[in-house]
């Protein structure tokens, strides 16, 4: 199965930050932690921008669940997030 790259996720998140008025060059940092045994990777997302709350609220709205600091997102959640932004279904 093909998993999104950290850059794909960063670009999707950057588009949301831009919609909220953030002009940072790199408002997010996304890392991937490979796991073995056929298990999907784990992605970590760090919000770098100074105004974190509007971004957390938007992510909560798109994901239809609360998004908090230190939360690890599953591959399926990130894929849903990426699809939502690429098709503007939020």
PDB file of N, CA, C and O in Angstrom, chain B, residues numbered from 101:
ATOM      1  N   UNK B 101       0.838  -1.177   0.000  1.00  0.00           N
ATOM      2  CA  UNK B 101       0.000   0.000   0.000  1.00  0.00           C
ATOM      3  C   UNK B 101       0.890   1.250   0.000  1.00  0.00           C
ATOM      4  O   UNK B 101       1.917   1.301   0.676  1.00  0.00           O
ATOM      5  N   UNK B 102       0.474   2.233  -0.761  1.00  0.00           N
ATOM      6  CA  UNK B 102       1.213   3.485  -0.861  1.00  0.00           C
ATOM      7  C   UNK B 102       0.752   4.444   0.240  1.00  0.00           C
ATOM      8  O   UNK B 102      -0.437   4.743   0.346  1.00  0.00           O
ATOM      9  N   UNK B 103       1.675   4.916   1.042  1.00  0.00           N
ATOM     10  CA  UNK B 103       1.357   5.852   2.114  1.00  0.00           C
ATOM     11  C   UNK B 103       1.756   7.258   1.693  1.00  0.00           C
ATOM     12  O   UNK B 103       2.702   7.424   0.922  1.00  0.00           O
ATOM     13  N   UNK B 104       1.052   8.275   2.186  1.00  0.00           N
ATOM     14  CA  UNK B 104       1.433   9.644   1.830  1.00  0.00           C
ATOM     15  C   UNK B 104       2.798   9.982   2.413  1.00  0.00           C
ATOM     16  O   UNK B 104       3.166   9.521   3.493  1.00  0.00           O
ATOM     17  N   UNK B 105       3.527  10.785   1.682  1.00  0.00           N
ATOM     18  CA  UNK B 105       4.831  11.219   2.168  1.00  0.00           C
ATOM     19  C   UNK B 105       4.635  12.350   3.173  1.00  0.00           C
ATOM     20  O   UNK B 105       3.602  13.019   3.160  1.00  0.00           O
ATOM     21  N   UNK B 106       5.616  12.567   4.037  1.00  0.00           N
ATOM     22  CA  UNK B 106       5.508  13.704   4.955  1.00  0.00           C
ATOM     23  C   UNK B 106       5.313  15.029   4.211  1.00  0.00           C
ATOM     24  O   UNK B 106       4.604  15.911   4.695  1.00  0.00           O
ATOM     25  N   UNK B 107       5.932  15.171   3.048  1.00  0.00           N
ATOM     26  CA  UNK B 107       5.795  16.402   2.262  1.00  0.00           C
ATOM     27  C   UNK B 107       4.351  16.580   1.774  1.00  0.00           C
ATOM     28  O   UNK B 107       3.831  17.695   1.778  1.00  0.00           O
ATOM     29  N   UNK B 108       3.705  15.487   1.355  1.00  0.00           N
ATOM     30  CA  UNK B 108       2.298  15.557   0.943  1.00  0.00           C
ATOM     31  C   UNK B 108       1.421  16.082   2.080  1.00  0.00           C
ATOM     32  O   UNK B 108       0.578  16.956   1.877  1.00  0.00           O
ATOM     33  N   UNK B 109       1.631  15.537   3.271  1.00  0.00           N
ATOM     34  CA  UNK B 109       0.849  15.943   4.434  1.00  0.00           C
ATOM     35  C   UNK B 109       1.149  17.399   4.776  1.00  0.00           C
ATOM     36  O   UNK B 109       0.234  18.174   5.055  1.00  0.00           O
ATOM     37  N   UNK B 110       2.431  17.774   4.755  1.00  0.00           N
ATOM     38  CA  UNK B 110       2.807  19.166   5.042  1.00  0.00           C
ATOM     39  C   UNK B 110       2.129  20.129   4.070  1.00  0.00           C
ATOM     40  O   UNK B 110       1.615  21.169   4.482  1.00  0.00           O
ATOM     41  N   UNK B 111       2.128  19.789   2.790  1.00  0.00           N
ATOM     42  CA  UNK B 111       1.514  20.665   1.792  1.00  0.00           C
ATOM     43  C   UNK B 111       0.010  20.817   2.022  1.00  0.00           C
ATOM     44  O   UNK B 111      -0.532  21.912   1.878  1.00  0.00           O
ATOM     45  N   UNK B 112      -0.654  19.735   2.375  1.00  0.00           N
ATOM     46  CA  UNK B 112      -2.086  19.805   2.662  1.00  0.00           C
ATOM     47  C   UNK B 112      -2.348  20.677   3.883  1.00  0.00           C
ATOM     48  O   UNK B 112      -3.253  21.512   3.875  1.00  0.00           O
ATOM     49  N   UNK B 113      -1.560  20.483   4.922  1.00  0.00           N
ATOM     50  CA  UNK B 113      -1.728  21.281   6.132  1.00  0.00           C
ATOM     51  C   UNK B 113      -1.375  22.747   5.896  1.00  0.00           C
ATOM     52  O   UNK B 113      -2.007  23.643   6.456  1.00  0.00           O
ATOM     53  N   UNK B 114      -0.372  22.982   5.071  1.00  0.00           N
ATOM     54  CA  UNK B 114       0.038  24.358   4.762  1.00  0.00           C
ATOM     55  C   UNK B 114      -1.092  25.105   4.041  1.00  0.00           C
ATOM     56  O   UNK B 114      -1.284  26.300   4.263  1.00  0.00           O
ATOM     57  N   UNK B 115      -1.835  24.404   3.184  1.00  0.00           N
ATOM     58  CA  UNK B 115      -2.955  25.020   2.483  1.00  0.00           C
ATOM     59  C   UNK B 115      -4.029  25.471   3.475  1.00  0.00           C
ATOM     60  O   UNK B 115      -4.620  26.538   3.308  1.00  0.00           O
ATOM     61  N   UNK B 116      -4.280  24.664   4.500  1.00  0.00           N
ATOM     62  CA  UNK B 116      -5.262  25.031   5.521  1.00  0.00           C
ATOM     63  C   UNK B 116      -4.767  26.236   6.312  1.00  0.00           C
ATOM     64  O   UNK B 116      -5.531  27.162   6.581  1.00  0.00           O
ATOM     65  N   UNK B 117      -3.500  26.223   6.682  1.00  0.00           N
ATOM     66  CA  UNK B 117      -2.939  27.355   7.427  1.00  0.00           C
ATOM     67  C   UNK B 117      -3.041  28.639   6.607  1.00  0.00           C
ATOM     68  O   UNK B 117      -3.333  29.706   7.148  1.00  0.00           O
ATOM     69  N   UNK B 118      -2.802  28.533   5.307  1.00  0.00           N
ATOM     70  CA  UNK B 118      -2.897  29.706   4.430  1.00  0.00           C
ATOM     71  C   UNK B 118      -4.333  30.227   4.378  1.00  0.00           C
ATOM     72  O   UNK B 118      -4.549  31.438   4.364  1.00  0.00           O
ATOM     73  N   UNK B 119      -5.317  29.323   4.350  1.00  0.00           N
ATOM     74  CA  UNK B 119      -6.724  29.730   4.359  1.00  0.00           C
ATOM     75  C   UNK B 119      -7.087  30.475   5.633  1.00  0.00           C
ATOM     76  O   UNK B 119      -7.976  31.326   5.637  1.00  0.00           O
ATOM     77  N   UNK B 120      -6.393  30.149   6.708  1.00  0.00           N
ATOM     78  CA  UNK B 120      -6.647  30.798   7.994  1.00  0.00           C
ATOM     79  C   UNK B 120      -5.808  32.059   8.166  1.00  0.00           C
ATOM     80  O   UNK B 120      -5.843  32.691   9.222  1.00  0.00           O
ATOM     81  N   UNK B 121      -5.055  32.425   7.130  1.00  0.00           N
ATOM     82  CA  UNK B 121      -4.287  33.660   7.173  1.00  0.00           C
ATOM     83  C   UNK B 121      -2.850  33.527   7.618  1.00  0.00           C
ATOM     84  O   UNK B 121      -2.164  34.537   7.777  1.00  0.00           O
ATOM     85  N   UNK B 122      -2.372  32.313   7.824  1.00  0.00           N
ATOM     86  CA  UNK B 122      -0.986  32.116   8.237  1.00  0.00           C
ATOM     87  C   UNK B 122      -0.072  32.240   7.023  1.00  0.00           C
ATOM     88  O   UNK B 122      -0.313  31.607   5.995  1.00  0.00           O
ATOM     89  N   UNK B 123       0.957  33.040   7.138  1.00  0.00           N
ATOM     90  CA  UNK B 123       1.879  33.253   6.021  1.00  0.00           C
ATOM     91  C   UNK B 123       3.241  32.618   6.270  1.00  0.00           C
ATOM     92  O   UNK B 123       4.193  32.892   5.539  1.00  0.00           O
ATOM     93  N   UNK B 124       3.345  31.780   7.283  1.00  0.00           N
ATOM     94  CA  UNK B 124       4.616  31.122   7.593  1.00  0.00           C
ATOM     95  C   UNK B 124       5.089  30.273   6.423  1.00  0.00           C
ATOM     96  O   UNK B 124       4.284  29.670   5.713  1.00  0.00           O
ATOM     97  N   UNK B 125       6.383  30.233   6.235  1.00  0.00           N
ATOM     98  CA  UNK B 125       6.960  29.399   5.181  1.00  0.00           C
ATOM     99  C   UNK B 125       6.753  27.917   5.495  1.00  0.00           C
ATOM    100  O   UNK B 125       6.479  27.115   4.602  1.00  0.00           O
ATOM    101  N   UNK B 126       6.886  27.570   6.758  1.00  0.00           N
ATOM    102  CA  UNK B 126       6.756  26.176   7.167  1.00  0.00           C
ATOM    103  C   UNK B 126       5.952  26.098   8.474  1.00  0.00           C
ATOM    104  O   UNK B 126       6.534  25.962   9.551  1.00  0.00           O
ATOM    105  N   UNK B 127       4.612  26.185   8.383  1.00  0.00           N
ATOM    106  CA  UNK B 127       3.805  26.199   9.600  1.00  0.00           C
ATOM    107  C   UNK B 127       3.693  24.842  10.308  1.00  0.00           C
ATOM    108  O   UNK B 127       3.240  24.770  11.450  1.00  0.00           O
ATOM    109  N   UNK B 128       4.105  23.777   9.625  1.00  0.00           N
ATOM    110  CA  UNK B 128       4.039  22.433  10.206  1.00  0.00           C
ATOM    111  C   UNK B 128       5.335  21.679   9.957  1.00  0.00           C
ATOM    112  O   UNK B 128       6.092  21.973   9.032  1.00  0.00           O
ATOM    113  N   UNK B 129       5.557  20.706  10.812  1.00  0.00           N
ATOM    114  CA  UNK B 129       6.629  19.752  10.566  1.00  0.00           C
ATOM    115  C   UNK B 129       5.999  18.371  10.694  1.00  0.00           C
ATOM    116  O   UNK B 129       5.375  18.048  11.704  1.00  0.00           O
ATOM    117  N   UNK B 130       6.171  17.572   9.664  1.00  0.00           N
ATOM    118  CA  UNK B 130       5.612  16.225   9.657  1.00  0.00           C
ATOM    119  C   UNK B 130       6.759  15.226   9.537  1.00  0.00           C
ATOM    120  O   UNK B 130       7.606  15.332   8.649  1.00  0.00           O
ATOM    121  N   UNK B 131       6.770  14.274  10.429  1.00  0.00           N
ATOM    122  CA  UNK B 131       7.759  13.198  10.394  1.00  0.00           C
ATOM    123  C   UNK B 131       7.020  11.874  10.315  1.00  0.00           C
ATOM    124  O   UNK B 131       5.872  11.757  10.742  1.00  0.00           O
ATOM    125  N   UNK B 132       7.685  10.903   9.774  1.00  0.00           N
ATOM    126  CA  UNK B 132       7.101   9.568   9.691  1.00  0.00           C
ATOM    127  C   UNK B 132       8.007   8.606  10.454  1.00  0.00           C
ATOM    128  O   UNK B 132       9.232   8.655  10.340  1.00  0.00           O
ATOM    129  N   UNK B 133       7.380   7.741  11.225  1.00  0.00           N
ATOM    130  CA  UNK B 133       8.102   6.730  11.982  1.00  0.00           C
ATOM    131  C   UNK B 133       7.747   5.383  11.370  1.00  0.00           C
ATOM    132  O   UNK B 133       6.611   4.919  11.467  1.00  0.00           O
ATOM    133  N   UNK B 134       8.728   4.772  10.746  1.00  0.00           N
ATOM    134  CA  UNK B 134       8.498   3.471  10.110  1.00  0.00           C
ATOM    135  C   UNK B 134       8.307   2.401  11.187  1.00  0.00           C
ATOM    136  O   UNK B 134       8.965   2.405  12.228  1.00  0.00           O
ATOM    137  N   UNK B 135       7.390   1.496  10.898  1.00  0.00           N
ATOM    138  CA  UNK B 135       7.175   0.359  11.790  1.00  0.00           C
ATOM    139  C   UNK B 135       7.339  -0.901  10.958  1.00  0.00           C
ATOM    140  O   UNK B 135       7.133  -0.892   9.745  1.00  0.00           O
ATOM    141  N   UNK B 136       7.703  -1.955  11.607  1.00  0.00           N
ATOM    142  CA  UNK B 136       7.988  -3.194  10.895  1.00  0.00           C
ATOM    143  C   UNK B 136       6.878  -4.205  11.099  1.00  0.00           C
ATOM    144  O   UNK B 136       5.969  -3.994  11.901  1.00  0.00           O
ATOM    145  N   UNK B 137       6.958  -5.290  10.377  1.00  0.00           N
ATOM    146  CA  UNK B 137       5.959  -6.348  10.496  1.00  0.00           C
ATOM    147  C   UNK B 137       4.708  -6.069   9.688  1.00  0.00           C
ATOM    148  O   UNK B 137       3.640  -6.596   9.998  1.00  0.00           O
ATOM    149  N   UNK B 138       4.826  -5.244   8.652  1.00  0.00           N
ATOM    150  CA  UNK B 138       3.682  -4.953   7.799  1.00  0.00           C
ATOM    151  C   UNK B 138       2.724  -3.925   8.362  1.00  0.00           C
ATOM    152  O   UNK B 138       1.667  -3.676   7.781  1.00  0.00           O
ATOM    153  N   UNK B 139       3.079  -3.331   9.479  1.00  0.00           N
ATOM    154  CA  UNK B 139       2.200  -2.316  10.075  1.00  0.00           C
ATOM    155  C   UNK B 139       2.422  -0.971   9.408  1.00  0.00           C
ATOM    156  O   UNK B 139       3.543  -0.657   9.007  1.00  0.00           O
ATOM    157  N   UNK B 140       1.362  -0.167   9.282  1.00  0.00           N
ATOM    158  CA  UNK B 140       1.500   1.142   8.636  1.00  0.00           C
ATOM    159  C   UNK B 140       2.361   2.083   9.483  1.00  0.00           C
ATOM    160  O   UNK B 140       2.464   1.907  10.697  1.00  0.00           O
ATOM    161  N   UNK B 141       2.972   3.069   8.851  1.00  0.00           N
ATOM    162  CA  UNK B 141       3.799   4.016   9.606  1.00  0.00           C
ATOM    163  C   UNK B 141       2.950   4.924  10.482  1.00  0.00           C
ATOM    164  O   UNK B 141       1.739   5.039  10.294  1.00  0.00           O
ATOM    165  N   UNK B 142       3.596   5.555  11.425  1.00  0.00           N
ATOM    166  CA  UNK B 142       2.952   6.536  12.298  1.00  0.00           C
ATOM    167  C   UNK B 142       3.499   7.901  11.893  1.00  0.00           C
ATOM    168  O   UNK B 142       4.705   8.064  11.704  1.00  0.00           O
ATOM    169  N   UNK B 143       2.606   8.877  11.763  1.00  0.00           N
ATOM    170  CA  UNK B 143       3.002  10.234  11.403  1.00  0.00           C
ATOM    171  C   UNK B 143       2.907  11.126  12.631  1.00  0.00           C
ATOM    172  O   UNK B 143       1.964  11.024  13.416  1.00  0.00           O
ATOM    173  N   UNK B 144       3.887  11.993  12.788  1.00  0.00           N
ATOM    174  CA  UNK B 144       3.818  13.002  13.844  1.00  0.00           C
ATOM    175  C   UNK B 144       3.713  14.363  13.168  1.00  0.00           C
ATOM    176  O   UNK B 144       4.411  14.645  12.194  1.00  0.00           O
ATOM    177  N   UNK B 145       2.835  15.193  13.696  1.00  0.00           N
ATOM    178  CA  UNK B 145       2.613  16.523  13.136  1.00  0.00           C
ATOM    179  C   UNK B 145       2.875  17.545  14.238  1.00  0.00           C
ATOM    180  O   UNK B 145       2.265  17.494  15.306  1.00  0.00           O
ATOM    181  N   UNK B 146       3.784  18.467  13.965  1.00  0.00           N
ATOM    182  CA  UNK B 146       4.063  19.541  14.904  1.00  0.00           C
ATOM    183  C   UNK B 146       3.616  20.860  14.279  1.00  0.00           C
ATOM    184  O   UNK B 146       4.026  21.208  13.172  1.00  0.00           O
ATOM    185  N   UNK B 147       2.776  21.582  15.001  1.00  0.00           N
ATOM    186  CA  UNK B 147       2.332  22.899  14.540  1.00  0.00           C
ATOM    187  C   UNK B 147       3.401  23.903  14.969  1.00  0.00           C
ATOM    188  O   UNK B 147       3.635  24.099  16.162  1.00  0.00           O
ATOM    189  N   UNK B 148       4.042  24.533  13.996  1.00  0.00           N
ATOM    190  CA  UNK B 148       5.114  25.484  14.284  1.00  0.00           C
ATOM    191  C   UNK B 148       4.635  26.929  14.377  1.00  0.00           C
ATOM    192  O   UNK B 148       5.295  27.762  14.997  1.00  0.00           O
ATOM    193  N   UNK B 149       3.521  27.223  13.781  1.00  0.00           N
ATOM    194  CA  UNK B 149       3.042  28.600  13.726  1.00  0.00           C
ATOM    195  C   UNK B 149       2.686  29.118  15.117  1.00  0.00           C
ATOM    196  O   UNK B 149       2.340  28.341  16.006  1.00  0.00           O
ATOM    197  N   UNK B 150       2.774  30.413  15.293  1.00  0.00           N
ATOM    198  CA  UNK B 150       2.510  31.015  16.601  1.00  0.00           C
ATOM    199  C   UNK B 150       1.030  30.890  16.996  1.00  0.00           C
ATOM    200  O   UNK B 150       0.722  30.676  18.168  1.00  0.00           O
ATOM    201  N   UNK B 151       0.131  31.022  16.039  1.00  0.00           N
ATOM    202  CA  UNK B 151      -1.308  30.950  16.311  1.00  0.00           C
ATOM    203  C   UNK B 151      -1.798  29.519  16.098  1.00  0.00           C
ATOM    204  O   UNK B 151      -2.283  29.178  15.019  1.00  0.00           O
ATOM    205  N   UNK B 152      -1.672  28.693  17.120  1.00  0.00           N
ATOM    206  CA  UNK B 152      -2.007  27.276  17.009  1.00  0.00           C
ATOM    207  C   UNK B 152      -3.509  26.991  17.133  1.00  0.00           C
ATOM    208  O   UNK B 152      -4.024  26.080  16.485  1.00  0.00           O
ATOM    209  N   UNK B 153      -4.198  27.759  17.954  1.00  0.00           N
ATOM    210  CA  UNK B 153      -5.597  27.450  18.250  1.00  0.00           C
ATOM    211  C   UNK B 153      -6.506  27.464  17.022  1.00  0.00           C
ATOM    212  O   UNK B 153      -7.294  26.531  16.866  1.00  0.00           O
ATOM    213  N   UNK B 154      -6.445  28.477  16.132  1.00  0.00           N
ATOM    214  CA  UNK B 154      -7.314  28.424  14.949  1.00  0.00           C
ATOM    215  C   UNK B 154      -7.040  27.199  14.078  1.00  0.00           C
ATOM    216  O   UNK B 154      -7.962  26.641  13.483  1.00  0.00           O
ATOM    217  N   UNK B 155      -5.795  26.786  14.004  1.00  0.00           N
ATOM    218  CA  UNK B 155      -5.441  25.603  13.203  1.00  0.00           C
ATOM    219  C   UNK B 155      -5.985  24.341  13.870  1.00  0.00           C
ATOM    220  O   UNK B 155      -6.536  23.472  13.195  1.00  0.00           O
ATOM    221  N   UNK B 156      -5.834  24.237  15.180  1.00  0.00           N
ATOM    222  CA  UNK B 156      -6.378  23.070  15.893  1.00  0.00           C
ATOM    223  C   UNK B 156      -7.894  22.999  15.721  1.00  0.00           C
ATOM    224  O   UNK B 156      -8.443  21.913  15.537  1.00  0.00           O
ATOM    225  N   UNK B 157      -8.570  24.137  15.779  1.00  0.00           N
ATOM    226  CA  UNK B 157     -10.021  24.142  15.606  1.00  0.00           C
ATOM    227  C   UNK B 157     -10.407  23.696  14.197  1.00  0.00           C
ATOM    228  O   UNK B 157     -11.361  22.936  14.030  1.00  0.00           O
ATOM    229  N   UNK B 158      -9.682  24.155  13.192  1.00  0.00           N
ATOM    230  CA  UNK B 158      -9.985  23.768  11.808  1.00  0.00           C
ATOM    231  C   UNK B 158      -9.737  22.272  11.614  1.00  0.00           C
ATOM    232  O   UNK B 158     -10.541  21.587  10.982  1.00  0.00           O
ATOM    233  N   UNK B 159      -8.629  21.765  12.157  1.00  0.00           N
ATOM    234  CA  UNK B 159      -8.349  20.332  12.055  1.00  0.00           C
ATOM    235  C   UNK B 159      -9.435  19.517  12.743  1.00  0.00           C
ATOM    236  O   UNK B 159      -9.842  18.470  12.239  1.00  0.00           O
ATOM    237  N   UNK B 160      -9.903  19.991  13.885  1.00  0.00           N
ATOM    238  CA  UNK B 160     -10.989  19.300  14.594  1.00  0.00           C
ATOM    239  C   UNK B 160     -12.244  19.244  13.742  1.00  0.00           C
ATOM    240  O   UNK B 160     -12.936  18.226  13.706  1.00  0.00           O
ATOM    241  N   UNK B 161     -12.533  20.334  13.062  1.00  0.00           N
ATOM    242  CA  UNK B 161     -13.722  20.396  12.198  1.00  0.00           C
ATOM    243  C   UNK B 161     -13.590  19.424  11.028  1.00  0.00           C
ATOM    244  O   UNK B 161     -14.528  18.688  10.720  1.00  0.00           O
ATOM    245  N   UNK B 162     -12.437  19.422  10.382  1.00  0.00           N
ATOM    246  CA  UNK B 162     -12.233  18.561   9.211  1.00  0.00           C
ATOM    247  C   UNK B 162     -12.217  17.086   9.599  1.00  0.00           C
ATOM    248  O   UNK B 162     -12.791  16.249   8.903  1.00  0.00           O
ATOM    249  N   UNK B 163     -11.562  16.775  10.704  1.00  0.00           N
ATOM    250  CA  UNK B 163     -11.437  15.376  11.123  1.00  0.00           C
ATOM    251  C   UNK B 163     -12.653  14.886  11.895  1.00  0.00           C
ATOM    252  O   UNK B 163     -12.786  13.691  12.160  1.00  0.00           O
ATOM    253  N   UNK B 164     -13.540  15.809  12.256  1.00  0.00           N
ATOM    254  CA  UNK B 164     -14.731  15.481  13.016  1.00  0.00           C
ATOM    255  C   UNK B 164     -14.385  14.828  14.357  1.00  0.00           C
ATOM    256  O   UNK B 164     -15.065  13.911  14.818  1.00  0.00           O
ATOM    257  N   UNK B 165     -13.309  15.329  14.964  1.00  0.00           N
ATOM    258  CA  UNK B 165     -12.914  14.901  16.302  1.00  0.00           C
ATOM    259  C   UNK B 165     -11.938  15.917  16.863  1.00  0.00           C
ATOM    260  O   UNK B 165     -11.326  16.681  16.116  1.00  0.00           O
ATOM    261  N   UNK B 166     -11.798  15.923  18.161  1.00  0.00           N
ATOM    262  CA  UNK B 166     -10.934  16.892  18.810  1.00  0.00           C
ATOM    263  C   UNK B 166      -9.473  16.620  18.454  1.00  0.00           C
ATOM    264  O   UNK B 166      -9.020  15.476  18.465  1.00  0.00           O
ATOM    265  N   UNK B 167      -8.760  17.673  18.144  1.00  0.00           N
ATOM    266  CA  UNK B 167      -7.343  17.581  17.819  1.00  0.00           C
ATOM    267  C   UNK B 167      -6.588  18.325  18.907  1.00  0.00           C
ATOM    268  O   UNK B 167      -6.829  19.513  19.126  1.00  0.00           O
ATOM    269  N   UNK B 168      -5.691  17.652  19.582  1.00  0.00           N
ATOM    270  CA  UNK B 168      -4.972  18.289  20.679  1.00  0.00           C
ATOM    271  C   UNK B 168      -3.477  18.171  20.480  1.00  0.00           C
ATOM    272  O   UNK B 168      -2.998  17.409  19.640  1.00  0.00           O
ATOM    273  N   UNK B 169      -2.754  18.937  21.268  1.00  0.00           N
ATOM    274  CA  UNK B 169      -1.295  18.868  21.202  1.00  0.00           C
ATOM    275  C   UNK B 169      -0.826  17.478  21.611  1.00  0.00           C
ATOM    276  O   UNK B 169      -1.375  16.877  22.535  1.00  0.00           O
ATOM    277  N   UNK B 170       0.172  16.982  20.932  1.00  0.00           N
ATOM    278  CA  UNK B 170       0.739  15.690  21.270  1.00  0.00           C
ATOM    279  C   UNK B 170      -0.039  14.502  20.749  1.00  0.00           C
ATOM    280  O   UNK B 170       0.268  13.366  21.110  1.00  0.00           O
ATOM    281  N   UNK B 171      -1.022  14.724  19.924  1.00  0.00           N
ATOM    282  CA  UNK B 171      -1.844  13.632  19.409  1.00  0.00           C
ATOM    283  C   UNK B 171      -1.154  12.985  18.208  1.00  0.00           C
ATOM    284  O   UNK B 171      -0.657  13.677  17.319  1.00  0.00           O
ATOM    285  N   UNK B 172      -1.131  11.679  18.193  1.00  0.00           N
ATOM    286  CA  UNK B 172      -0.585  10.934  17.056  1.00  0.00           C
ATOM    287  C   UNK B 172      -1.746  10.586  16.139  1.00  0.00           C
ATOM    288  O   UNK B 172      -2.758  10.043  16.584  1.00  0.00           O
ATOM    289  N   UNK B 173      -1.597  10.900  14.860  1.00  0.00           N
ATOM    290  CA  UNK B 173      -2.661  10.632  13.900  1.00  0.00           C
ATOM    291  C   UNK B 173      -2.378   9.341  13.152  1.00  0.00           C
ATOM    292  O   UNK B 173      -1.241   9.077  12.761  1.00  0.00           O
ATOM    293  N   UNK B 174      -3.394   8.553  12.960  1.00  0.00           N
ATOM    294  CA  UNK B 174      -3.244   7.299  12.231  1.00  0.00           C
ATOM    295  C   UNK B 174      -3.139   7.574  10.734  1.00  0.00           C
ATOM    296  O   UNK B 174      -3.465   8.663  10.263  1.00  0.00           O
ATOM    297  N   UNK B 175      -2.691   6.595  10.019  1.00  0.00           N
ATOM    298  CA  UNK B 175      -2.566   6.703   8.565  1.00  0.00           C
ATOM    299  C   UNK B 175      -3.926   6.992   7.934  1.00  0.00           C
ATOM    300  O   UNK B 175      -4.030   7.828   7.036  1.00  0.00           O
ATOM    301  N   UNK B 176      -4.965   6.306   8.400  1.00  0.00           N
ATOM    302  CA  UNK B 176      -6.288   6.513   7.805  1.00  0.00           C
ATOM    303  C   UNK B 176      -6.789   7.936   8.066  1.00  0.00           C
ATOM    304  O   UNK B 176      -7.433   8.531   7.201  1.00  0.00           O
ATOM    305  N   UNK B 177      -6.504   8.477   9.233  1.00  0.00           N
ATOM    306  CA  UNK B 177      -6.901   9.854   9.534  1.00  0.00           C
ATOM    307  C   UNK B 177      -6.159  10.826   8.632  1.00  0.00           C
ATOM    308  O   UNK B 177      -6.756  11.771   8.115  1.00  0.00           O
ATOM    309  N   UNK B 178      -4.871  10.606   8.438  1.00  0.00           N
ATOM    310  CA  UNK B 178      -4.094  11.500   7.573  1.00  0.00           C
ATOM    311  C   UNK B 178      -4.539  11.389   6.119  1.00  0.00           C
ATOM    312  O   UNK B 178      -4.575  12.392   5.407  1.00  0.00           O
ATOM    313  N   UNK B 179      -4.873  10.200   5.679  1.00  0.00           N
ATOM    314  CA  UNK B 179      -5.370  10.046   4.313  1.00  0.00           C
ATOM    315  C   UNK B 179      -6.699  10.783   4.143  1.00  0.00           C
ATOM    316  O   UNK B 179      -6.920  11.436   3.123  1.00  0.00           O
ATOM    317  N   UNK B 180      -7.583  10.680   5.139  1.00  0.00           N
ATOM    318  CA  UNK B 180      -8.861  11.396   5.098  1.00  0.00           C
ATOM    319  C   UNK B 180      -8.626  12.902   5.094  1.00  0.00           C
ATOM    320  O   UNK B 180      -9.305  13.641   4.382  1.00  0.00           O
ATOM    321  N   UNK B 181      -7.668  13.346   5.887  1.00  0.00           N
ATOM    322  CA  UNK B 181      -7.314  14.761   5.937  1.00  0.00           C
ATOM    323  C   UNK B 181      -6.795  15.237   4.585  1.00  0.00           C
ATOM    324  O   UNK B 181      -7.199  16.293   4.099  1.00  0.00           O
ATOM    325  N   UNK B 182      -5.910  14.468   3.986  1.00  0.00           N
ATOM    326  CA  UNK B 182      -5.341  14.821   2.686  1.00  0.00           C
ATOM    327  C   UNK B 182      -6.433  14.872   1.618  1.00  0.00           C
ATOM    328  O   UNK B 182      -6.466  15.796   0.805  1.00  0.00           O
ATOM    329  N   UNK B 183      -7.333  13.870   1.618  1.00  0.00           N
ATOM    330  CA  UNK B 183      -8.433  13.855   0.651  1.00  0.00           C
ATOM    331  C   UNK B 183      -9.359  15.046   0.834  1.00  0.00           C
ATOM    332  O   UNK B 183      -9.804  15.648  -0.143  1.00  0.00           O
ATOM    333  N   UNK B 184      -9.649  15.385   2.082  1.00  0.00           N
ATOM    334  CA  UNK B 184     -10.542  16.512   2.356  1.00  0.00           C
ATOM    335  C   UNK B 184      -9.992  17.802   1.773  1.00  0.00           C
ATOM    336  O   UNK B 184     -10.733  18.584   1.176  1.00  0.00           O
ATOM    337  N   UNK B 185      -8.697  18.028   1.943  1.00  0.00           N
ATOM    338  CA  UNK B 185      -8.126  19.266   1.435  1.00  0.00           C
ATOM    339  C   UNK B 185      -7.970  19.257  -0.066  1.00  0.00           C
ATOM    340  O   UNK B 185      -8.130  20.288  -0.719  1.00  0.00           O
ATOM    341  N   UNK B 186      -7.659  18.103  -0.618  1.00  0.00           N
ATOM    342  CA  UNK B 186      -7.468  18.078  -2.075  1.00  0.00           C
ATOM    343  C   UNK B 186      -8.791  18.211  -2.814  1.00  0.00           C
ATOM    344  O   UNK B 186      -8.814  18.645  -3.966  1.00  0.00           O
ATOM    345  N   UNK B 187      -9.902  17.840  -2.161  1.00  0.00           N
ATOM    346  CA  UNK B 187     -11.214  17.944  -2.817  1.00  0.00           C
ATOM    347  C   UNK B 187     -12.065  19.056  -2.205  1.00  0.00           C
ATOM    348  O   UNK B 187     -13.198  19.277  -2.633  1.00  0.00           O
ATOM    349  N   UNK B 188     -11.525  19.758  -1.204  1.00  0.00           N
ATOM    350  CA  UNK B 188     -12.227  20.873  -0.540  1.00  0.00           C
ATOM    351  C   UNK B 188     -13.591  20.446   0.001  1.00  0.00           C
ATOM    352  O   UNK B 188     -14.591  21.135  -0.201  1.00  0.00           O
ATOM    353  N   UNK B 189     -13.621  19.291   0.699  1.00  0.00           N
ATOM    354  CA  UNK B 189     -14.866  18.797   1.283  1.00  0.00           C
ATOM    355  C   UNK B 189     -14.939  19.101   2.772  1.00  0.00           C
ATOM    356  O   UNK B 189     -15.179  18.201   3.577  1.00  0.00           O
ATOM    357  N   UNK B 190     -14.739  20.335   3.138  1.00  0.00           N
ATOM    358  CA  UNK B 190     -14.844  20.700   4.547  1.00  0.00           C
ATOM    359  C   UNK B 190     -15.551  22.010   4.684  1.00  0.00           C
ATOM    360  O   UNK B 190     -15.742  22.495   5.799  1.00  0.00           O
TER     361      UNK B 190
END
